[in-house]
Each structure stands twice: as C-alpha cells, then as structure tokens.
C-alpha cells in the first residue's frame, strides 16, 4: 500500500502534532519554561517543555529532541501521560502528546525559548501559567509507567474561553 492509499483529503479535519514534556527530578521538582518575550504564543507564561513533531519523527523521538534542545537534558524514563485534541477551527486543530520525563542526565542549559526553573508543585500558585498547566501538571505528577493515560478535548466557547473535557 502506497502513501496515496492513506486517504489524505484536504476536506477532512487536519491536525498539527506537538509534544509537551514535564521533566521531574528525583526529589519531585518539575522543570518549567517561562516563554521568552519574543515568543508568538505563551510569552512570559510558565509551561512544560515542548514543540512541534517534525516530519520523519515519531512522537517519542520528537519529545526526546525537544527536551534536549530546550534544556540540555535527556531522560532515561519516559511515561506517556495522555493526549489532547485542541479544536482551533472547524477544519483544523492541534494534537499534543503529554509525557513525564524522569531519570534526567545532562547539564541544564538556557535556550532561546525562555527561562528554565525547577519548582516544587506547591510553589506555582500566583505565577503566570499557561491556562491548562495546573490541570496537566496534576495529571502528570502522579503518572506511572503502565498507568492509564488521559484523553482530552479542548474547545473554545463563544467568548473565546477554553473548555477542557477529560476522559479516562
């Protein structure tokens, strides 16, 4: 079966694939990134590490690359926590895959993406966060290898407010 048999049709719903990684240290701290001022989205907001899945990459390969590029770190243990579909327009959206990364090695490096900082989970109150970060962190903080992933759909209401729906 060739690529043409995959049924690609520009009339169908299409998605942009991304990864989101929450690196956790052995003492339970999570590494977050405050988006650089020049960033088009999430400038000045704390978020996990991540980005686009490039052509020719698997989801896990993209997660490994993004972690290394944005932090200088590699992880020995990867836990798939869940997947989120984001309806952006009637014909397109974003699909992102959420991971917990553990057993980190390497030297933490700053990147042009923004500032990195380790946090205890209880230190995040009052900080400027990407709006879904508290929910996603709560779901990844207790994730374990072999555990059930979460599945989510994000949509925007008539006022442009994010509406998050989760299922097990």
C-alpha positions as CSV (number, residue, x, y, z in Angstrom):
1,X,0.0,0.0,0.0
2,X,1.5,3.3,-1.0
3,X,1.1,6.8,0.6
4,X,-1.7,7.6,-1.8
5,X,-3.8,4.8,-0.2
6,X,-3.8,6.6,3.2
7,X,-6.9,8.6,2.3
8,X,-5.4,12.1,2.7
9,X,-8.1,14.6,1.8
10,X,-7.8,18.3,2.4
11,X,-11.6,18.4,3.0
12,X,-11.1,16.4,6.2
13,X,-10.1,17.7,9.7
14,X,-6.3,18.1,9.9
15,X,-4.1,18.5,13.0
16,X,-0.7,20.0,13.8
17,X,1.1,17.4,16.1
18,X,3.1,18.6,19.1
19,X,4.6,17.2,22.3
20,X,4.6,18.5,25.9
21,X,7.1,17.2,28.4
22,X,7.2,17.6,32.2
23,X,10.6,16.7,33.4
24,X,10.6,15.6,37.1
25,X,13.7,15.4,39.3
26,X,14.3,12.6,41.8
27,X,13.2,14.9,44.6
28,X,9.9,15.7,43.0
29,X,10.6,19.1,41.4
30,X,9.3,19.8,37.9
31,X,11.2,21.8,35.3
32,X,9.2,24.5,33.6
33,X,10.0,27.1,31.0
34,X,8.8,30.8,31.0
35,X,8.3,31.7,27.4
36,X,10.7,34.3,26.0
37,X,9.3,37.8,25.3
38,X,9.7,37.3,21.6
39,X,7.6,34.1,21.5
40,X,4.3,34.4,19.5
41,X,2.5,32.2,22.0
42,X,2.9,31.9,25.8
43,X,5.4,34.7,26.1
44,X,6.1,35.3,29.8
45,X,4.0,32.3,30.9
46,X,5.3,29.1,32.6
47,X,4.7,25.9,30.7
48,X,6.2,22.5,30.2
49,X,8.9,21.8,27.6
50,X,7.8,21.0,24.1
51,X,7.1,21.8,20.5
52,X,6.2,20.5,17.1
53,X,6.7,17.0,15.8
54,X,8.8,17.3,12.7
55,X,8.4,15.2,9.5
56,X,10.0,11.9,9.9
57,X,9.8,11.8,13.7
58,X,7.8,9.6,16.0
59,X,6.1,11.2,18.9
60,X,8.7,9.9,21.4
61,X,11.6,10.9,19.1
62,X,10.2,14.5,19.0
63,X,9.8,14.5,22.8
64,X,13.4,13.5,23.3
65,X,14.6,16.1,20.8
66,X,12.6,18.9,22.3
67,X,13.8,18.1,25.8
68,X,17.4,18.1,24.7
69,X,17.1,21.2,22.6
70,X,15.3,23.3,25.1
71,X,17.0,22.1,28.3
72,X,20.2,20.2,27.5
73,X,18.8,17.2,29.4
74,X,18.0,13.7,28.4
75,X,15.7,11.3,30.2
76,X,16.1,7.6,30.8
77,X,12.5,7.0,31.7
78,X,9.5,8.3,29.7
79,X,5.9,8.0,30.8
80,X,3.2,8.7,28.3
81,X,0.5,10.5,30.3
82,X,-2.1,11.5,27.8
83,X,-3.2,13.1,24.6
84,X,-5.1,16.3,24.0
85,X,-7.0,17.3,20.8
86,X,-7.5,21.1,20.5
87,X,-10.2,22.3,18.2
88,X,-8.9,25.6,16.8
89,X,-11.1,25.9,13.6
90,X,-13.8,23.7,12.2
91,X,-11.3,22.2,9.7
92,X,-8.1,22.1,11.8
93,X,-6.7,21.7,15.2
94,X,-3.7,20.6,17.3
95,X,-3.0,17.2,18.8
96,X,-0.4,17.1,21.6
97,X,1.0,14.2,23.4
98,X,1.9,14.7,27.1
99,X,4.9,13.0,28.8
100,X,6.5,12.8,32.1
101,X,10.3,12.5,31.9
102,X,12.4,11.1,34.7
103,X,16.0,9.9,35.5
104,X,17.4,13.0,33.9
105,X,21.0,13.4,32.7
106,X,23.0,16.2,31.2
107,X,23.7,19.8,32.1
108,X,20.8,22.2,32.2
109,X,21.3,24.9,29.5
110,X,19.4,28.0,28.8
111,X,17.8,28.3,25.4
112,X,16.2,31.0,23.2
113,X,12.8,29.5,24.1
114,X,12.8,31.1,27.5
115,X,14.0,30.8,31.1
116,X,14.1,27.4,32.9
117,X,13.4,26.9,36.6
118,X,12.8,23.9,38.9
119,X,9.7,24.1,41.0
120,X,8.0,22.2,43.8
121,X,4.4,21.8,42.8
122,X,3.2,23.9,45.7
123,X,5.3,26.9,44.5
124,X,3.2,27.6,41.4
125,X,0.3,29.4,43.0
126,X,0.2,33.0,41.8
127,X,2.7,32.6,39.0
128,X,1.7,33.4,35.4
129,X,0.9,30.0,34.0
130,X,-0.4,28.7,30.6
131,X,-4.1,28.2,31.4
132,X,-4.2,24.4,31.4
133,X,-0.9,23.9,33.2
134,X,-2.4,23.3,36.7
135,X,-4.7,20.6,35.3
136,X,-2.0,18.9,33.2
137,X,0.6,19.0,36.0
138,X,-1.9,17.4,38.4
139,X,-2.4,14.6,35.9
140,X,1.3,14.0,35.2
141,X,2.5,14.5,38.8
142,X,1.2,11.0,39.8
143,X,1.6,9.3,36.4
144,X,3.4,5.9,36.4
145,X,4.7,3.7,33.7
146,X,1.9,1.4,32.6
147,X,-0.8,3.6,34.1
148,X,-3.9,4.6,32.2
149,X,-3.4,7.7,30.0
150,X,-5.8,10.6,30.0
151,X,-7.6,11.7,26.8
152,X,-8.8,15.3,26.4
153,X,-10.6,17.6,24.1
154,X,-10.1,21.3,24.3
155,X,-12.6,23.6,22.6
156,X,-13.3,27.3,22.8
157,X,-16.7,28.7,23.7
158,X,-18.5,31.7,22.1
159,X,-16.5,34.1,24.3
160,X,-13.2,32.5,23.3
161,X,-12.7,30.8,26.7
162,X,-11.0,27.4,26.8
163,X,-13.3,24.5,27.7
164,X,-11.4,21.3,28.7
165,X,-13.1,17.9,28.7
166,X,-11.2,14.8,30.0
167,X,-12.0,11.1,29.9
168,X,-10.0,8.1,31.2
